[in-house]
Amino acid sequence: MKDDILDRNLMDFEDEFPLEYAGFWIRLGASFLDFLILIPVYVLNIYNILSIKSTLLMIFLTFIGFLYKPLLESMKSATFGKMALGLKVINENRKSISPSQAWIRYFPWIITSVFSFLDLLLKFQDPMFGDIDGFMEIQLLKSNGTIQLMSTISSFAFLILVGSLAFDQYKQGFHDKAAETFVIKV
């Protein structure tokens, strides 16, 4: 009997101990708070792009932003934005998620981040980059057409994958389903 209970997954407990799943808008709010938390990293990266022009610093700052979500979700079951709004990421057994689940959940962000990073890295390598001191000039630098196209496509795919949670019974996006995770209100 005891082993039976331990082997049951989240859905088996739904009638006995219902969960309140976090929907699209509260999760968007948590993402906005995470954005606000990362503003110092973004501002420093913008300053680097316009003034310092250090490829190494750009890579380091991108890496910090890249690790934020999967590390916090695997270590604390939530980003700071989710914590502030009382949300938690759990697995099917109502436990904290594993690092591999956190990275699977992060996959839509990985795709968009990689293409944006590659586009920026190529701009850093452009001989004209050193003379640039404004955003419009950065946009005028020639981008790799393939990377730009892939970045645009991945951004649309991201919106579909993540936005799909608005239409799901358990408020799961495709990334949640792939990782077998749920975001709940605590």
Order of alpha helices (4+ residues) and beta strands (2+ residues): alpha-alpha-alpha-alpha-alpha-beta-alpha-alpha-alpha-alpha-alpha-beta
